[in-house]
């Protein structure tokens, strides 16, 4: 890519050199803080931050219900640049800079800056987003929770290209990032299709749908339908029992948790405020157990709630732990069938109470389809081979997405700071 003919030191540590004809000024020379309040309740809809953009809140109820709050909000002008300068010492993930697409309001806890006439807002949006991406904002702010103010921003040095260049750079970045985002979106769709395919592979395998030439019979299980003629149907309690061993007297230290359908290890020594003072109330789980999180069913319809245990450890007693006791049922086959039951959201028709929790008393009545043991093991081997291949494809695409996003951020940074010439 092209470069400018001559460069000079910008005096800005994170930028270094800029094109020789660019100026360097402080933010306050080109932006005013916008502190205008919605005191007459002119605007009834408010913006919120969402992935580095401002989007309108989808408020419920009568708009007058929000009047007392919204009259204290800041009135934004089109092309105002807004910073979310809250909790800088806790949150290193959020995208903190956005531009206002049309007049509206936003909480006064955020910083709103109105551009002066001699600059292009979109160029400076890209510049401030680059600062955000490089975590420059996290070295600013004050107070225990490191909160950013306009006073922290206004004295920051920024490059000032000629206005025509600002516009050309902004247009170039709009075009190029849109192209990259389109590529990323297409790859994300590939991942979703592969994930759907993976679930269909598992479901077809554990319900006997792999070979269409087999003689079939009705299973009597609504979510399964027909099964191979040589398969049996049993109630869960005929093959599986509740497994509970208290950690109170054992004090096991290998802390496990169910996350996105996988049993993961956690650091028992971490003090992040989410772990209890004592693990005496936890339960011990063993290799081959199946763990289920069957709480808050009415609130969360996305989580995968079934996990397979491969090592001894402890989990919260809020989980339900199951143990296969009948040797004619392979524990991994049982797990995969229960996983498909979970993926099809069958748990949501069960449970009781205000929070719709499920206990073993409800689980024991679930009916499971059981092939001969040798076939169960063949099915599990087939599933694991296919899943491994699909997961490798997903990982490859995720790596491509990461590279595209890294390239996008590098391109934005190089163009907006004059390392690359686009006009």
C-alpha positions, 0 to 999 in steps of 0.5 A: 500500500502507498505511503506519504512522501514525508513524515514527522514526529507527531508528539503522540506516543501511540501514533509516532510519525504522521504525514508532514503536512498533518497538524497535531492539536488537542481534542478540546480545540475541535470538540465541545462537550455536549451537556444539553439536557432533555429537560422538556422531555422532547425526546421519548426514546433513548439510545444505548451502547451495543457493540460500539454503536448507538441503538434505540432502547426497546422500552416497554410501557407508557413513555411517561413512565420514563419521564423522570429519568429521561429529562436528566439524559443528554440530548445528542446531535447527529454526528456527536461522538459518545464515550462510555467511560465507566468501569475502565478498571473492570471491563476491558472488552466493551467497545466504548466509542460510538457516533450518534446516527440521528438526534436523540438522548443518552444517559448523562453518565456517558461523555458526549462531544459535539464536533466543530465545523472544521472536521469530519466526525466519521474520521474522528470516530475511526480515530477514537475507535482505534484509541479504544481498540488499543486500550488507550482509554484505560490509562485515563480516568479517575476514582476507584472505578476509573471513570472517564470525563471530558476533562481527561479527553480534551487535552489528548493530542490528536492528528489533524489531516486536512479536511478533504483527507479526513473525508477520504479516509473515513469513506475508505474505511467505511467501504473496506470495513464493510467488505471485511465485515461481510466476509466475517458474517459469511464465515460466522454463518458457516460456523452456525451451519456446521454447529447445526450439522454437528447436532444433527449428526449426534441426534440421528446417531443416538436415535437410530436414523443413520441407516435408512434401510433398517427395519423401524418401529415406533418408539413411543417417545415423541421427540425420537419417533421411530427407532430400529426394530432391535432397540429397546425403550426404558424409563431412565430410572431403570438404567440410571440413578441419582448420584450424590456424594457430599464434599463435607467430610472429603474436602475435594479441591478439584473444582468443576463447572458446567459451561456451554455443555462441557465440564470445565475445571475452575481455579478453586483459589480464585477470589472473583466473588463468584465462589463460596467461602466453603465447598462443604455444600458441594458434591463429588462427581466421578468419571462417567457421571452425567451432570445437568443444570436444571434451574431457572428454565423459565429465564434461560432457553439458550444454555446447554444443560447437560455435561459428561464428567471425565475426572473426579471433582466437585460441582455445586449441589444445585446441579443434578448428577446421574450415574448409569448403574445398568451395564447394558447402558453405555454412559457416553451413549446415554449422555449423547442421547440426553444431550440431544434431548437438551438441544431439542429443548425438551427440558422446558416442558418439564419442571415446576415451581416459580423458577421451573426447576427439575429434580430427579423425580421428574428426570426418572420418568424420561424414556430412553432408547437403548440399542445393544451395548456393542452398537452403543459403543459403535455409535459413540465412536462414530459421533466422536470421530464426526464431531472432532472433524466438525470441531476442527473445521469450526476452529479453522474458520474461527481462526480465519475470523480472528485474522480478518478482525485483526487485519481490520483493526490494523488497517484502520489504525494504519490509515487513520494515523497516516501510515498508509495513504488512501487518497 
